[in-house]
């Protein structure tokens, strides 16, 4: 058997209540205990408030222009946007939910799994492939309308990035197509950015050899131009319930 050791605990010597200090009456004692309990509960419930001030989770929901077609990892729009926002002091996490070749119908079909439940804000960049395929503008409108309606139902602030039509489809097509983005943005109260490829579309040095997609420098230019609109989106996400 192991030897046992006896430990002597010090005796606590209680001091008498000071004669010049009035003792609290009996009803005051439970009141003090209740106040202590309130302070403890308040401290416990501060944890959710801290998590609410965490990073704003933004989903970049689009096609190959968002996905980073032809670019190495880290050069895509979502990655460069996140880096630019953090450089400006924003606590954000931007998810690349771009799929090359996606039309507005493709985005509508994958919406539920592309925009997760913990999403705080969404950038919608769709429509370029609708133009390339000559999809009727009324179809594009219906698809984007449904996507924005779902975001509104989930109370998720959104930025709509507009797109331009190709000249070869004619002026009527272009007028009907390009009107979709500002009109739906107004309908749903979204942040509106008129043209995703602004400052890049007419500059070959900012595009890949296919003359359609931005290169690394082109992505940086897109991010630089769209940044104020995204900061407005972040402000809305911070205020959203």
C-alpha positions as CSV (number, residue, x, y, z in Angstrom):
1,X,0.0,0.0,0.0
2,X,1.1,3.6,-0.7
3,X,1.7,5.7,2.5
4,X,-1.0,8.1,3.2
5,X,-0.3,11.7,3.9
6,X,-2.5,13.8,6.2
7,X,-2.9,17.4,5.0
8,X,-3.9,20.0,7.5
9,X,-6.2,22.7,6.1
10,X,-5.9,26.2,7.6
11,X,-8.9,27.2,9.7
12,X,-10.8,30.3,8.4
13,X,-11.1,32.9,11.0
14,X,-14.3,35.0,10.4
15,X,-14.1,38.6,11.3
16,X,-17.0,40.2,13.1
17,X,-19.2,42.6,11.2
18,X,-17.9,46.2,11.7
19,X,-19.9,48.0,14.3
20,X,-19.9,51.3,12.3
21,X,-21.4,49.6,9.2
22,X,-25.1,48.9,9.0
23,X,-26.0,45.3,8.2
24,X,-28.2,44.9,5.1
25,X,-31.7,44.1,5.9
26,X,-33.0,40.6,5.0
27,X,-34.9,41.7,1.8
28,X,-31.7,43.3,0.5
29,X,-29.7,40.1,0.5
30,X,-31.8,38.3,-2.2
31,X,-31.8,41.6,-4.2
32,X,-28.0,41.6,-4.3
33,X,-28.0,37.9,-5.4
34,X,-30.5,38.7,-8.1
35,X,-28.3,41.6,-9.4
36,X,-25.3,39.4,-9.5
37,X,-27.3,36.9,-11.5
38,X,-28.3,39.5,-14.0
39,X,-24.7,40.6,-14.5
40,X,-23.6,37.0,-15.1
41,X,-26.4,36.4,-17.6
42,X,-25.5,39.6,-19.5
43,X,-21.9,38.4,-19.7
44,X,-23.0,35.0,-21.1
45,X,-25.2,36.6,-23.7
46,X,-22.3,38.7,-25.1
47,X,-20.9,35.8,-27.0
48,X,-23.5,35.9,-29.9
49,X,-23.0,39.6,-30.3
50,X,-19.3,39.0,-30.8
51,X,-19.9,36.4,-33.5
52,X,-22.4,38.8,-35.2
53,X,-19.5,41.2,-35.7
54,X,-17.4,38.5,-37.4
55,X,-16.5,38.4,-41.1
56,X,-19.1,39.2,-43.7
57,X,-19.5,36.1,-45.9
58,X,-20.0,37.2,-49.5
59,X,-20.8,34.8,-52.3
60,X,-19.6,35.8,-55.8
61,X,-22.3,34.0,-57.8
62,X,-21.6,34.1,-61.5
63,X,-20.1,32.6,-64.7
64,X,-16.6,32.3,-66.1
65,X,-15.9,36.0,-65.5
66,X,-16.3,35.3,-61.8
67,X,-14.8,31.8,-61.8
68,X,-11.5,33.0,-63.2
69,X,-11.5,31.1,-66.5
70,X,-7.9,30.6,-67.8
71,X,-6.3,32.0,-64.6
72,X,-4.2,30.3,-61.9
73,X,-5.7,29.8,-58.4
74,X,-5.8,33.1,-56.5
75,X,-6.1,35.3,-59.6
76,X,-9.9,34.9,-59.8
77,X,-12.4,37.7,-59.1
78,X,-13.4,36.4,-55.6
79,X,-9.8,36.0,-54.4
80,X,-8.7,39.4,-55.7
81,X,-11.8,41.1,-54.3
82,X,-11.3,39.6,-50.9
83,X,-7.7,40.7,-50.8
84,X,-8.6,44.2,-51.8
85,X,-11.3,44.5,-49.2
86,X,-9.1,43.2,-46.4
87,X,-6.4,45.7,-47.5
88,X,-9.1,48.4,-46.9
89,X,-9.8,47.0,-43.4
90,X,-12.9,45.0,-44.1
91,X,-13.3,41.6,-42.3
92,X,-14.7,39.5,-45.1
93,X,-14.7,36.1,-46.7
94,X,-15.5,35.9,-50.4
95,X,-16.5,32.6,-51.9
96,X,-16.0,31.9,-55.6
97,X,-19.4,30.5,-56.8
98,X,-18.6,31.1,-60.5
99,X,-19.2,28.3,-63.0
100,X,-17.8,28.7,-66.5
101,X,-20.5,28.5,-69.2
102,X,-23.3,29.2,-66.8
103,X,-26.3,31.0,-68.1
104,X,-28.9,32.6,-65.9
105,X,-30.9,29.4,-66.1
106,X,-27.8,27.4,-64.9
107,X,-27.4,29.8,-62.0
108,X,-31.1,29.5,-61.1
109,X,-30.9,25.7,-61.1
110,X,-27.9,25.6,-58.7
111,X,-28.9,28.5,-56.5
112,X,-29.9,26.5,-53.4
113,X,-26.5,24.7,-53.0
114,X,-24.4,27.6,-54.3
115,X,-25.6,30.1,-51.8
116,X,-25.2,28.5,-48.4
117,X,-27.3,29.2,-45.3
118,X,-24.5,31.3,-43.6
119,X,-24.3,33.7,-46.6
120,X,-24.4,37.4,-45.6
121,X,-24.3,39.0,-49.1
122,X,-24.3,38.0,-52.7
123,X,-22.8,39.5,-55.9
124,X,-24.9,38.3,-58.9
125,X,-22.8,38.3,-62.1
126,X,-24.8,36.4,-64.7
127,X,-26.0,37.1,-68.3
128,X,-22.9,37.1,-70.5
129,X,-23.6,33.5,-71.7
130,X,-27.2,34.3,-72.4
131,X,-26.0,37.0,-74.8
132,X,-23.5,34.7,-76.4
133,X,-26.3,32.1,-77.1
134,X,-28.9,34.7,-78.1
135,X,-31.3,33.6,-75.4
136,X,-34.4,35.8,-75.4
137,X,-34.2,38.7,-72.9
138,X,-37.6,37.7,-71.4
139,X,-36.1,34.3,-70.4
140,X,-33.0,36.0,-68.9
141,X,-35.2,38.4,-67.0
142,X,-37.4,35.6,-65.6
143,X,-34.3,33.7,-64.3
144,X,-32.7,36.7,-62.7
145,X,-36.0,37.7,-61.2
146,X,-36.4,34.3,-59.5
147,X,-32.8,34.4,-58.2
148,X,-33.3,37.9,-56.7
149,X,-36.7,36.9,-55.2
150,X,-35.1,34.0,-53.4
151,X,-32.4,36.3,-52.0
152,X,-35.0,38.8,-50.9
153,X,-37.0,36.0,-49.2
154,X,-33.8,35.0,-47.3
155,X,-33.1,38.7,-46.4
156,X,-29.7,38.6,-48.1
157,X,-28.4,41.9,-49.5
158,X,-27.4,41.7,-53.1
159,X,-25.3,43.5,-55.7
160,X,-26.4,43.1,-59.3
161,X,-23.6,43.4,-61.9
162,X,-25.0,44.4,-65.3
163,X,-24.0,43.1,-68.7
164,X,-24.1,44.5,-72.2
165,X,-25.5,42.8,-75.3
166,X,-23.5,42.0,-78.5
167,X,-24.1,44.4,-81.3
168,X,-24.8,41.6,-83.8
169,X,-28.1,40.8,-82.1
170,X,-29.5,44.2,-83.1
171,X,-30.7,47.3,-81.2
172,X,-34.0,45.9,-80.1
173,X,-32.3,42.9,-78.4
174,X,-29.7,45.1,-76.8
175,X,-32.3,47.5,-75.4
176,X,-34.5,44.7,-74.0
177,X,-31.5,42.8,-72.5
178,X,-29.6,45.7,-71.0
179,X,-32.8,47.1,-69.3
180,X,-33.1,43.9,-67.2
181,X,-30.3,44.7,-64.7
182,X,-31.2,48.2,-63.6
183,X,-35.0,47.4,-63.6
184,X,-34.6,44.3,-61.4
185,X,-32.1,46.1,-59.2
186,X,-34.7,48.8,-58.5
187,X,-37.4,46.3,-58.0
188,X,-35.5,44.4,-55.3
189,X,-33.6,47.4,-53.9
190,X,-30.2,45.9,-54.8
191,X,-26.9,47.6,-55.1
192,X,-26.5,48.1,-58.9
193,X,-23.2,48.1,-60.7
194,X,-23.9,48.9,-64.4
195,X,-21.3,46.8,-66.3
196,X,-19.1,44.1,-64.7
197,X,-16.4,44.4,-67.5
198,X,-16.2,48.2,-67.3
199,X,-12.7,49.4,-68.1
200,X,-11.7,46.0,-69.5
201,X,-13.9,45.1,-72.4
202,X,-12.3,47.5,-74.8
203,X,-8.7,47.0,-73.7
204,X,-7.0,43.9,-75.3
205,X,-4.0,44.2,-72.9
206,X,-6.4,43.4,-70.0
207,X,-7.9,40.3,-71.6
208,X,-6.8,36.8,-72.4
209,X,-6.1,35.9,-76.0
210,X,-9.7,34.8,-76.4
211,X,-10.6,38.5,-76.2
212,X,-13.5,37.6,-73.9
213,X,-12.1,37.0,-70.4
214,X,-10.0,39.2,-68.2
215,X,-6.4,38.4,-67.4
216,X,-4.9,39.0,-64.0
217,X,-4.5,42.7,-64.6
218,X,-8.0,42.8,-66.0
219,X,-9.4,41.2,-62.9
220,X,-7.6,43.8,-60.8
221,X,-9.1,46.6,-62.8
222,X,-12.6,45.1,-62.4
223,X,-12.0,44.8,-58.6
224,X,-10.7,48.4,-58.4
225,X,-13.8,49.8,-60.1
226,X,-16.4,47.7,-58.4
227,X,-15.0,48.1,-54.9
228,X,-17.1,51.1,-53.8
229,X,-20.3,49.2,-54.8
230,X,-19.1,46.2,-52.8
231,X,-18.4,48.3,-49.8
232,X,-21.9,49.6,-50.0
233,X,-23.1,46.0,-50.0
234,X,-21.0,45.2,-47.0
235,X,-22.6,48.1,-45.1
236,X,-26.0,46.7,-45.9
237,X,-25.0,43.2,-44.8
238,X,-23.8,44.6,-41.4
239,X,-27.2,46.2,-40.8
240,X,-29.2,43.2,-41.9
241,X,-30.9,41.2,-39.2
